[in-house]
Amino acid sequence: FWTEETTCPVVVQQSSFVSVWNICPTDPVCVCVCVCVLLFLSVCPPLGLESHRVEDDQLLASSQSHHGFVAQRGRLNMQGSDNDEDMYGGAWCAEPEEKDHWFEVDARREVEFTGVITQGRNSEKHEDFVSSYYVAFSNDSRDWTHHIFSSGSLLQLFYGNVDKDTPVMSQFATPVVARYIRIQPQSWNGSLCLRAEILACQLPSTYHSENEVNPSDELDFRHHNYKEMRQMMKVINEECPNITRIYNIGKSSQGLKMYAMEISDNPGEHETGEPEFRYTAGLHGNEALGRELLLLLMQFLCKEYKDDNPRVRRLVDGVRIHLVPSLNPDAYELAYEMGSEMGNWALGHWTEEGYDIFQNFPDLNSILWGAEDRGWVPRVVPNHHIPLPENVLNGSIAVETKAIVSWMERNPFVLGANLQGGEKLVAYPFDMQRALRETPDDAMFRWLAMSYAHSHLTMTETHRGSCHGDDVTGGQGIVNRASWKPVVGSMNDFSYLHTNCFELSIFLGCDKFPHESELPLEWESNREALLAFIEQVHRGIKGVVKDTEGNPLVNATISVEGIRHDVTTAAGGDYWRLLNPGEYRVTAKAEGYTPQTRLCLVGYDSGATSCSFTLVKSNWDRIKQIMAFHGKRPIRLVTKANVRERERGKQ
């Protein structure tokens, strides 16, 4: 009963009845029509404009308003620069004087087109978007056929955007097989500017497409909401009860638990001599890939451990691994409800209270750098484990951030990474900008970043530039955050300055919320990198600091000559110090004990070098007591002459 006269729009956001009631008129007949259309329309994955699988030479347009708004900028969620005159605009924009504008995508072979997603221009100043358009198809880019109504008489006009940020999906009543597709704008607000994604299914063929991946791992490749994530973690725990433990690090502002999974040969407790590692994801709720990669990693480690994979056995037996897939569960639920292609760049980015968790940590950089300028480091202010300012956690700090801080302080993490999205690179600290941007461990951080980027299948393929502009990594896939996009109060800087843990940010790709069909490809691209990065926890030196009676010394300080950043020992007196290969003079210090220095050699072989210390009690405490008894005045030394005088006096 579908007719051209039906007022029900063929513009849908989600295949759900809720969305139908939101977009359809109140006429029950119309709602019924919409439901039928939703149920029977073919839903295909995105062709890959947003993810950049569609390359620049596959995008063409009739014209451009100036060099910054070429067809290659017409990708869904493309971010423009702050300067509108810059070469990186936030959309494709047409030349105003031209007529019959079009935006063309070449799929490079025949596919089954099923829909279009449009979005307006990313701009702080302008409200530019296309409100209606025709769609045309071709197999040779010369002869074009327009999409028409099912009756075959009228061109179908698709209704586009009503604002510049919200993506709007238009699905075709009948799929169209072709190689090329054109969007032909008919009306627009402001200037004619457009960002888009194309929905298309690959046809059976011997040609291998990037969208056709047959993963070697039998894992659950789909997006999981909060309930499904919790259930997935429970299933993994039941499958591998001897090496897994589920716990939560706190609750979100809406009361959702922030679940973590520990994977270890002895879950539930810290083992002396075994380093602790963490991966976290979902700081921004709409960056969903990291969440799914961690769920896949849980499944993979469980399965491969049971199958006696020697590499996985070494990892699980030698490292206490913590995986937290969702640090901002409230915002993820919001993004998940909209779907992978229908949320804009910002929806679900912040917590329910409006915080960006990643840059919501106490600013310890300013404290350290101010003390350095006054010459107070390390005599007055330490170069490590900088204490929190008084009442700082009672200020503008999200409940999620407080939970993360407490979790960091409870566990002696050595190495970690937070998985984000919207770019494809690894960023290392310092994240806050200063004249000198390097940490004392800059060489180590660069190595850690490269260990992930160079193990990833495509992260170092930067010859096409980055997701939104020039390549900022110099072809290496890594960048110092302060020199790229500096932020204050980052999780990475806080971790480095307040704990022993070296933390980096891994940006997994241009598409923050990739379609479910892309998860197998993303897992294949990241699997080796995820494992290789965990293995870096063993790089450097490790050891135990004890007294002469064999008692472990907690919070002893480990200093490396030439590196102005110390670490401390854990509850068992054990420590780990990440270092690149080389020869180091290492000193262990503890209150009430005489410091000890050793020469420790870090080689190129896998595994940390053992470098333990036994400290002897110092007489300094007794000396301080005697000096205090004498009013802190110098004590007269006993000399041989004094002894002879005393002996003559006795005679």
C-alpha positions as CSV (number, residue, x, y, z in Angstrom):
1,F,0.0,0.0,0.0
2,W,2.9,2.3,-0.6
3,T,2.0,5.3,-2.8
4,E,3.6,8.4,-4.0
5,E,0.9,10.5,-2.2
6,T,1.8,9.0,1.2
7,T,3.0,11.8,3.4
8,C,5.2,9.5,5.5
9,P,8.9,10.4,4.8
10,V,11.4,7.7,3.8
11,V,13.9,9.2,6.1
12,V,14.8,7.0,9.0
13,Q,17.5,7.0,11.7
14,Q,17.1,3.7,13.4
15,S,15.3,0.4,12.4
16,S,13.1,0.7,15.5
17,F,9.5,1.5,16.2
18,V,10.5,4.3,18.5
19,S,12.2,6.2,15.7
20,V,9.1,5.6,13.5
21,W,6.8,7.4,16.0
22,N,9.4,10.2,16.3
23,I,9.6,11.0,12.5
24,C,6.1,10.0,11.2
25,P,2.9,12.0,11.3
26,T,0.4,10.9,13.9
27,D,-1.8,9.3,11.2
28,P,-1.7,5.5,12.2
29,V,-1.9,4.5,8.5
30,C,1.3,6.5,7.9
31,V,3.0,4.9,10.8
32,C,2.0,1.5,9.5
33,V,3.5,2.3,6.1
34,C,6.7,3.5,7.8
35,V,7.0,0.4,9.8
36,C,6.7,-1.8,6.7
37,V,9.3,0.3,4.9
38,L,11.7,-0.1,7.8
39,L,11.2,-3.8,8.0
40,F,11.7,-4.5,4.3
41,L,14.3,-2.0,3.2
42,S,17.8,-3.5,2.8
43,V,20.2,-2.1,5.3
44,C,23.8,-2.1,4.1
45,P,27.0,-1.0,5.8
46,P,28.7,2.3,4.9
47,L,30.9,2.4,1.9
48,G,33.6,4.1,3.9
49,L,33.7,7.9,3.4
50,E,34.0,8.6,7.1
51,S,36.5,5.8,7.8
52,H,38.6,6.8,4.7
53,R,38.4,3.4,3.2
54,V,37.0,5.4,0.3
55,E,40.1,7.2,-0.9
56,D,40.3,10.8,-2.0
57,D,40.5,10.0,-5.7
58,Q,37.0,8.3,-5.4
59,L,35.4,11.6,-4.6
60,L,34.5,14.2,-7.2
61,A,32.3,17.3,-7.3
62,S,30.9,19.7,-9.9
63,S,32.8,22.7,-8.3
64,Q,34.2,24.0,-5.0
65,S,33.8,27.4,-3.3
66,H,37.5,27.6,-2.7
67,H,40.5,25.3,-2.1
68,G,39.5,24.4,1.4
69,F,36.1,22.9,0.4
70,V,37.0,20.3,-2.2
71,A,35.0,17.1,-2.7
72,Q,37.5,15.2,-0.4
73,R,36.2,17.3,2.5
74,G,32.7,15.9,2.0
75,R,33.1,13.0,4.4
76,L,30.6,12.3,7.2
77,N,31.9,14.0,10.5
78,M,34.8,15.7,8.7
79,Q,36.2,18.3,11.1
80,G,37.3,21.7,9.7
81,S,40.0,23.9,11.0
82,D,39.2,27.0,13.1
83,N,40.2,29.3,10.2
84,D,37.6,29.3,7.5
85,E,40.2,30.4,5.0
86,D,42.4,27.4,5.7
87,M,42.8,24.6,3.3
88,Y,40.9,22.2,5.5
89,G,37.2,23.1,5.5
90,G,34.5,21.3,7.3
91,A,32.6,20.0,4.3
92,W,32.4,20.1,0.5
93,C,31.0,23.4,-0.6
94,A,30.0,24.3,-4.1
95,E,30.8,27.4,-6.2
96,P,27.9,29.8,-5.7
97,E,27.9,30.9,-9.3
98,E,27.6,27.4,-10.7
99,K,24.4,25.6,-11.4
100,D,23.4,21.9,-11.3
101,H,25.7,21.0,-8.4
102,W,26.6,17.4,-7.6
103,F,28.8,15.4,-5.3
104,E,30.0,12.1,-6.8
105,V,31.3,8.8,-5.2
106,D,33.0,6.1,-7.2
107,A,32.7,2.7,-5.6
108,R,35.3,1.3,-8.0
109,R,33.1,-1.6,-8.9
110,E,29.4,-2.3,-9.0
111,V,27.7,-2.4,-5.6
112,E,24.2,-2.4,-4.3
113,F,23.4,1.2,-3.2
114,T,20.7,1.3,-0.5
115,G,20.9,4.8,1.0
116,V,22.6,8.0,1.8
117,I,23.5,9.8,5.0
118,T,23.9,13.6,4.8
119,Q,25.2,16.2,7.2
120,G,25.9,19.9,7.1
121,R,29.1,21.9,7.4
122,N,31.3,21.7,10.5
123,S,31.7,25.3,11.4
124,E,31.5,27.5,14.5
125,K,30.2,30.5,12.5
126,H,28.0,29.2,9.7
127,E,24.8,27.2,9.6
128,D,25.2,25.6,6.1
129,F,23.4,22.4,5.1
130,V,21.5,20.8,2.2
131,S,17.8,20.4,2.9
132,S,16.7,18.4,-0.2
133,Y,18.4,16.5,-3.0
134,Y,18.0,14.0,-5.9
135,V,20.1,10.9,-6.3
136,A,21.5,9.6,-9.6
137,F,23.4,6.5,-10.6
138,S,25.8,5.4,-13.3
139,N,28.1,2.6,-14.4
140,D,30.4,4.8,-16.5
141,S,30.1,8.3,-14.9
142,R,28.6,9.6,-18.2
143,D,25.1,8.4,-18.5
144,W,23.1,8.9,-15.3
145,T,19.7,7.5,-14.1
146,H,17.8,9.2,-11.3
147,H,16.2,7.5,-8.5
148,I,12.4,7.6,-9.0
149,F,9.3,6.6,-7.1
150,S,8.2,3.0,-7.4
151,S,5.5,4.1,-9.9
152,G,8.2,5.0,-12.3
153,S,7.0,8.5,-13.2
154,L,8.5,11.1,-10.7
155,L,12.0,11.8,-9.5
156,Q,12.2,11.1,-5.8
157,L,13.1,14.1,-3.8
158,F,15.0,13.1,-0.6
159,Y,14.8,15.4,2.4
160,G,18.1,16.2,4.0
161,N,19.1,18.2,7.0
162,V,17.5,20.7,9.3
163,D,20.7,21.6,11.1
164,K,24.4,21.3,10.3
165,D,25.4,18.6,12.8
166,T,22.8,15.9,12.9
167,P,23.2,13.1,10.3
168,V,20.0,12.2,8.4
169,M,19.6,8.9,6.7
170,S,17.5,8.4,3.5
171,Q,17.1,4.8,2.4
172,F,16.0,3.7,-1.1
173,A,12.8,1.8,-1.4
174,T,14.6,-0.5,-3.9
175,P,18.3,-1.1,-3.9
176,V,20.2,0.1,-7.0
177,V,23.1,-1.7,-8.5
178,A,25.7,0.7,-10.0
179,R,29.3,1.8,-9.7
180,Y,28.8,5.6,-9.3
181,I,26.4,7.6,-7.2
182,R,25.7,11.3,-7.3
183,I,23.9,13.6,-4.7
184,Q,22.3,16.5,-6.5
185,P,21.3,19.3,-4.0
186,Q,18.0,21.0,-4.7
187,S,17.7,23.3,-1.7
188,W,19.9,24.4,1.1
189,N,20.4,26.7,4.1
190,G,23.2,29.3,3.9
191,S,25.9,28.1,1.5
192,L,25.6,24.8,-0.4
193,C,27.8,22.6,1.8
194,L,27.6,18.9,2.4
195,R,29.1,16.0,4.3
196,A,27.9,12.5,3.4
197,E,28.2,8.7,3.8
198,I,26.9,6.2,1.3
199,L,25.3,2.9,2.3
200,A,26.2,0.0,-0.1
201,C,26.4,-3.8,-0.1
202,Q,29.2,-5.6,-2.0
203,L,28.0,-7.9,-4.7
204,P,29.3,-11.5,-4.9
205,S,32.6,-11.5,-6.7
206,T,36.0,-12.9,-6.8
207,Y,37.3,-9.4,-6.2
208,H,38.4,-8.9,-2.6
209,S,37.1,-5.8,-0.9
210,E,38.4,-4.3,2.3
211,N,34.9,-4.7,3.6
212,E,35.1,-8.4,3.2
213,V,37.2,-9.8,6.0
214,N,37.0,-13.4,7.2
215,P,38.6,-13.1,10.6
216,S,40.7,-16.1,11.8
217,D,39.3,-15.7,15.4
218,E,35.9,-17.0,16.2
219,L,34.7,-14.0,18.3
220,D,31.6,-12.0,18.8
221,F,31.8,-9.2,16.3
222,R,29.0,-6.8,17.2
223,H,28.3,-3.7,19.2
224,H,27.2,-4.3,22.8
225,N,25.0,-2.1,24.9
226,Y,25.6,-1.9,28.7
227,K,23.5,-5.0,29.5
228,E,25.1,-7.0,26.7
229,M,28.6,-5.9,27.7
230,R,28.0,-7.1,31.2
231,Q,26.6,-10.4,30.0
232,M,29.6,-10.9,27.6
233,M,32.0,-10.3,30.5
234,K,30.1,-12.8,32.6
235,V,30.2,-15.4,29.9
236,I,34.0,-15.0,29.5
237,N,34.4,-15.3,33.3
238,E,32.5,-18.5,33.3
239,E,34.5,-19.8,30.4
240,C,37.8,-19.0,32.1
241,P,37.2,-18.8,35.9
242,N,40.8,-19.6,36.8
243,I,42.3,-16.6,35.0
244,T,39.5,-14.0,35.0
245,R,37.8,-11.8,37.6
246,I,35.2,-9.1,37.2
247,Y,35.1,-6.1,39.5
248,N,34.0,-2.5,39.2
249,I,36.1,0.5,39.8
250,G,33.2,2.8,40.7
251,K,29.9,4.1,39.4
252,S,28.9,6.7,36.8
253,S,26.9,9.8,37.6
254,Q,23.7,7.8,36.6
255,G,24.7,4.9,38.8
256,L,26.0,2.5,36.1
257,K,28.9,0.4,37.3
258,M,32.3,0.8,35.5
259,Y,33.2,-2.8,35.0
260,A,36.8,-4.1,34.8
261,M,38.0,-7.6,34.0
262,E,41.3,-8.8,35.4
263,I,43.1,-11.5,33.4
264,S,45.9,-13.2,35.3
265,D,47.1,-16.6,36.4
266,N,46.2,-15.6,40.0
267,P,43.3,-13.2,39.7
268,G,42.3,-11.1,42.7
269,E,45.7,-10.2,44.2
270,H,49.0,-8.5,43.3
271,E,51.8,-11.0,43.0
272,T,55.3,-9.8,44.0
273,G,57.4,-9.5,40.9
274,E,54.5,-9.5,38.4
275,P,53.8,-6.1,36.7
276,E,50.3,-4.7,36.3
277,F,49.0,-3.4,33.0
278,R,45.8,-1.6,32.0
279,Y,43.8,-0.9,28.8
280,T,40.8,1.5,29.2
281,A,38.3,2.6,26.7
282,G,35.1,4.7,26.5
283,L,36.4,7.9,28.1
284,H,34.2,9.4,25.4
285,G,31.0,7.5,25.1
286,N,30.7,7.9,21.3
287,E,34.1,6.4,20.6
288,A,32.9,2.8,20.5
289,L,35.7,0.9,18.8
290,G,37.9,0.7,21.8
291,R,35.1,-0.8,23.9
292,E,34.5,-3.6,21.4
293,L,38.3,-4.2,20.9
294,L,38.7,-4.8,24.6
295,L,35.7,-7.1,24.7
296,L,37.2,-9.0,21.8
297,L,40.6,-9.1,23.6
298,M,39.0,-10.6,26.6
299,Q,37.4,-13.3,24.5
300,F,40.7,-13.9,22.6
301,L,42.9,-14.2,25.7
302,C,40.4,-16.6,27.3
303,K,40.1,-18.8,24.2
304,E,43.8,-18.9,23.4
305,Y,44.8,-19.6,27.0
306,K,42.6,-22.6,27.0
307,D,44.0,-23.7,23.7
308,D,47.6,-23.4,25.1
309,N,48.7,-20.6,22.8
310,P,52.3,-20.2,24.2
311,R,52.4,-16.4,23.6
312,V,49.1,-15.9,25.4
313,R,50.2,-18.2,28.2
314,R,53.3,-16.1,28.8
315,L,51.2,-12.9,28.8
316,V,48.6,-14.1,31.3
317,D,51.1,-15.9,33.5
318,G,53.5,-13.1,33.6
319,V,51.3,-9.9,33.7
320,R,48.3,-8.9,35.7
321,I,46.1,-7.4,33.0
322,H,43.2,-5.1,33.7
323,L,40.7,-4.3,30.9
324,V,38.0,-1.6,31.4
325,P,35.8,-1.3,28.2
326,S,33.6,1.6,29.3
327,L,34.7,4.5,31.5
328,N,31.7,6.6,30.5
329,P,28.8,4.1,30.3
330,D,26.1,6.8,30.5
331,A,27.3,8.6,27.4
332,Y,27.8,5.3,25.5
333,E,24.2,4.3,26.0
334,L,23.2,7.6,24.4
335,A,25.5,7.1,21.4
336,Y,24.4,3.4,21.1
337,E,20.8,4.4,20.9
338,M,21.4,6.6,17.9
339,G,23.5,4.0,16.1
340,S,26.9,3.8,14.5
341,E,26.2,6.3,11.7
342,M,23.6,8.5,13.2
343,G,25.4,10.2,16.0
344,N,27.3,13.3,15.3
345,W,30.9,14.1,16.4
346,A,29.9,15.3,19.8
347,L,26.8,13.2,20.8
348,G,27.9,11.1,23.8
349,H,31.4,12.6,24.0
350,W,30.8,14.1,27.5
351,T,29.4,12.6,30.7
352,E,25.8,13.2,31.7
353,E,27.2,16.1,33.9
354,G,29.1,17.6,30.9
355,Y,32.6,16.5,31.7
356,D,35.3,15.4,29.2
357,I,36.8,12.7,31.4
358,F,40.1,12.5,29.6
359,Q,41.0,16.1,30.5
360,N,39.2,16.2,33.9
361,F,42.1,15.2,36.1
362,P,44.0,17.4,38.6
363,D,46.6,19.6,36.9
364,L,49.9,18.4,38.4
365,N,52.0,19.7,35.5
366,S,51.7,23.3,36.7
367,I,52.7,22.3,40.2
368,L,55.8,20.5,39.0
369,W,56.8,23.1,36.4
370,G,56.3,25.9,38.9
371,A,58.5,24.1,41.5
372,E,61.2,23.5,38.8
373,D,61.3,27.2,38.0
374,R,61.9,27.9,41.7
375,G,64.6,25.2,42.0
376,W,62.4,23.2,44.5
377,V,62.7,19.9,42.6
378,P,63.4,17.4,44.1
379,R,64.4,18.9,47.5
380,V,60.9,20.5,48.3
381,V,58.6,19.0,45.6
382,P,59.3,15.5,44.3
383,N,59.7,14.7,40.6
384,H,57.3,11.8,40.9
385,H,54.1,10.9,42.9
386,I,53.2,14.6,43.2
387,P,50.6,14.8,45.9
388,L,47.1,16.1,45.1
389,P,46.4,19.6,46.1
390,E,44.1,19.9,49.1
391,N,40.4,19.5,48.3
392,V,41.1,19.2,44.6
393,L,38.8,16.2,44.3
394,N,35.9,18.2,45.8
395,G,36.0,20.7,43.0
396,S,35.0,20.3,39.3
397,I,35.8,16.7,39.1
398,A,33.4,14.1,37.6
399,V,32.4,11.1,39.7
400,E,33.8,8.9,37.0
401,T,37.2,10.7,37.2
402,K,37.3,10.3,41.0
403,A,36.7,6.6,40.6
404,I,39.5,6.3,38.1
405,V,41.9,8.2,40.4
406,S,41.1,5.9,43.3
407,W,41.6,2.9,41.0
408,M,45.0,4.2,39.9
409,E,46.1,4.7,43.5
410,R,45.0,1.2,44.6
411,N,47.0,-0.7,41.9
412,P,50.7,-0.6,41.1
413,F,50.2,-0.2,37.3
414,V,53.4,0.0,35.3
415,L,52.0,0.6,31.8
416,G,48.7,1.5,30.3
417,A,46.8,3.0,27.3
418,N,43.4,4.6,26.8
419,L,41.7,3.8,23.5
420,Q,40.1,6.7,21.8
421,G,38.8,7.6,18.3
422,G,38.5,10.3,15.6
423,E,42.1,10.0,14.4
424,K,44.6,7.2,13.7
425,L,47.8,7.6,15.7
426,V,49.4,7.1,19.1
427,A,49.8,10.2,21.3
428,Y,52.3,10.3,24.2
429,P,52.8,12.8,27.0
430,F,53.3,15.5,28.0
431,D,49.8,16.4,26.9
432,M,50.0,19.9,28.4
433,Q,51.9,22.5,26.4
434,R,55.1,24.2,27.7
435,A,58.2,25.5,26.1
436,L,59.8,22.2,26.8
437,R,57.3,19.5,25.8
438,E,59.3,16.4,26.5
439,T,59.0,14.3,29.6
440,P,62.2,13.0,31.2
441,D,61.2,9.6,29.7
442,D,60.6,11.0,26.2
443,A,62.7,8.3,24.5
444,M,60.9,5.6,26.4
445,F,57.5,7.0,25.5
446,R,58.4,7.3,21.9
447,W,59.4,3.6,21.9
448,L,56.1,2.6,23.6
449,A,54.1,4.6,21.0
450,M,56.0,3.1,18.1
451,S,55.5,-0.5,19.5
452,Y,51.7,0.0,18.9
453,A,51.7,2.1,15.8
454,H,54.2,-0.1,13.9
455,S,52.4,-3.3,14.9
456,H,49.1,-1.9,13.6
457,L,48.4,-3.0,10.0
458,T,47.7,0.5,8.7
459,M,48.5,3.2,11.3
460,T,51.8,4.1,9.7
461,E,50.3,4.5,6.2
462,T,50.1,8.3,6.6
463,H,51.0,9.2,3.0
464,R,47.3,10.3,2.5
465,G,47.4,12.6,5.5
466,S,45.5,12.3,8.7
467,C,41.7,12.0,9.1
468,H,41.0,15.7,9.0
469,G,44.2,17.4,7.8
470,D,48.0,16.9,7.3
471,D,49.9,14.0,8.7
472,V,51.2,15.3,12.1
473,T,53.2,12.1,12.8
474,G,56.1,12.5,10.3
475,G,55.1,9.1,8.8
476,Q,55.6,7.3,12.1
477,G,52.0,7.1,13.4
478,I,53.0,8.7,16.7
479,V,52.9,12.3,18.0
480,N,53.7,14.2,21.2
481,R,50.2,15.4,22.3
482,A,51.4,18.8,23.5
483,S,52.8,19.6,20.0
484,W,49.6,18.4,18.4
485,K,46.5,19.2,20.4
486,P,47.5,20.2,23.9
487,V,45.1,19.8,26.8
488,V,45.3,20.6,30.5
489,G,44.6,17.9,33.2
490,S,44.9,14.9,30.9
491,M,44.7,11.3,32.2
492,N,48.1,10.6,30.7
493,D,50.0,13.5,32.4
494,F,48.2,12.8,35.7
495,S,49.2,9.1,35.6
496,Y,52.8,9.9,34.9
497,L,53.1,12.5,37.6
498,H,51.0,10.9,40.4
499,T,51.7,7.2,39.9
500,N,54.3,4.8,38.5
501,C,52.2,4.2,35.4
502,F,53.3,5.3,31.9
503,E,50.1,6.1,30.0
504,L,49.5,6.8,26.3
505,S,46.4,7.5,24.1
506,I,45.8,5.3,21.1
507,F,43.5,6.8,18.5
508,L,42.1,3.9,16.6
509,G,40.6,5.5,13.5
510,C,38.8,8.3,11.8
511,D,35.3,6.7,12.4
512,K,34.5,7.0,16.1
513,F,31.6,4.5,15.9
514,P,32.3,2.2,13.0
515,H,29.6,0.0,11.6
516,E,29.3,-3.5,13.0
517,S,30.4,-5.0,9.7
518,E,33.8,-3.3,10.1
519,L,34.6,-4.8,13.5
520,P,36.3,-7.9,12.0
521,L,38.6,-5.7,9.9
522,E,39.4,-3.5,12.9
523,W,40.2,-6.5,15.1
524,E,42.6,-7.9,12.5
525,S,44.3,-4.5,12.2
526,N,44.7,-4.0,16.0
527,R,45.1,-7.5,17.4
528,E,48.9,-7.8,17.1
529,A,49.4,-4.2,18.3
530,L,47.2,-4.8,21.4
531,L,49.3,-7.8,22.3
532,A,52.7,-6.2,21.4
533,F,52.0,-3.2,23.6
534,I,51.2,-5.3,26.7
535,E,54.5,-7.1,26.2
536,Q,56.3,-3.8,26.6
537,V,55.6,-3.9,30.3
538,H,58.6,-6.2,30.6
539,R,61.0,-3.7,29.0
540,G,63.6,-2.2,31.4
541,I,64.5,-3.3,34.9
542,K,62.7,-4.9,37.8
543,G,63.5,-6.0,41.3
544,V,62.7,-6.1,45.0
545,V,64.0,-3.7,47.7
546,K,64.5,-5.3,51.1
547,D,66.3,-4.6,54.4
548,T,69.0,-6.9,55.8
549,E,66.4,-9.1,57.5
550,G,64.6,-9.8,54.3
551,N,61.6,-7.5,54.9
552,P,60.2,-5.7,51.9
553,L,60.5,-1.9,51.9
554,V,57.3,-0.2,50.7
555,N,57.5,3.1,48.9
556,A,61.2,3.0,48.5
557,T,62.3,5.3,45.7
558,I,64.1,4.1,42.6
559,S,66.2,6.7,40.8
560,V,67.9,6.4,37.5
561,E,70.9,8.7,36.9
562,G,70.2,11.1,34.1
563,I,66.4,10.7,34.1
564,R,64.6,13.2,36.4
565,H,61.7,11.0,37.2
566,D,61.6,8.3,39.9
567,V,59.3,5.4,40.7
568,T,58.5,3.7,44.0
569,T,58.1,0.2,45.3
570,A,54.8,-1.6,45.7
571,A,53.5,-3.4,48.8
572,G,55.8,-6.4,48.3
573,G,58.9,-4.1,47.9
574,D,58.8,-4.9,44.2
575,Y,59.3,-2.3,41.4
576,W,59.4,-2.0,37.6
577,R,61.2,0.7,35.8
578,L,60.6,1.0,32.0
579,L,63.8,1.7,30.2
580,N,65.2,1.4,26.7
581,P,68.4,-0.8,26.2
582,G,71.5,0.7,27.8
583,E,73.6,0.9,31.0
584,Y,72.1,2.7,33.9
585,R,73.2,3.7,37.4
586,V,70.2,3.0,39.6
587,T,69.8,4.0,43.2
588,A,67.3,2.7,45.8
589,K,66.5,5.0,48.7
590,A,64.2,4.5,51.7
591,E,63.6,6.5,54.9
592,G,65.9,5.4,57.6
593,Y,68.2,3.4,55.3
594,T,71.5,4.1,53.6
595,P,71.0,4.5,49.8
596,Q,72.5,1.8,47.6
597,T,73.5,2.3,43.9
598,R,74.0,-0.4,41.3
599,L,74.9,-0.6,37.7
600,C,72.0,-2.2,35.8
601,L,72.3,-3.3,32.2
602,V,69.2,-3.4,30.0
603,G,69.6,-5.6,26.9
604,Y,67.7,-6.1,23.7
605,D,66.3,-9.5,24.6
606,S,62.7,-9.7,25.9
607,G,62.2,-9.6,29.6
608,A,63.2,-7.0,32.2
609,T,66.6,-7.1,33.8
610,S,66.6,-8.1,37.5
611,C,68.1,-5.4,39.7
612,S,67.3,-5.8,43.4
613,F,68.6,-4.0,46.4
614,T,69.2,-4.8,50.1
615,L,69.4,-1.6,52.2
616,V,71.1,-1.2,55.5
617,K,69.6,0.7,58.3
618,S,71.1,4.2,58.7
619,N,72.4,5.7,61.9
620,W,70.9,9.0,60.8
621,D,67.7,8.6,62.9
622,R,69.8,8.1,66.1
623,I,72.0,11.1,65.2
624,K,69.0,13.3,64.7
625,Q,67.7,12.2,68.2
626,I,71.0,13.1,69.8
627,M,71.1,16.4,68.1
628,A,67.6,17.2,69.2
629,F,68.6,16.3,72.8
630,H,71.4,18.9,72.6
631,G,69.2,21.6,71.1
632,K,70.4,20.8,67.6
633,R,73.9,22.2,68.5
634,P,77.1,20.7,67.1
635,I,78.3,17.8,69.3
636,R,81.9,18.0,70.6
637,L,83.9,15.3,69.0
638,V,85.9,12.9,71.1
639,T,89.6,13.1,70.1
640,K,92.7,11.3,71.4
641,A,93.8,14.5,73.2
642,N,90.5,14.7,75.1
643,V,90.9,11.1,76.2
644,R,94.5,11.7,77.5
645,E,93.3,14.8,79.5
646,R,90.5,12.8,81.1
647,E,93.0,10.0,82.0
648,R,95.4,12.5,83.6
649,G,92.5,14.1,85.6
650,K,91.6,10.7,87.0
651,Q,95.2,10.2,88.2
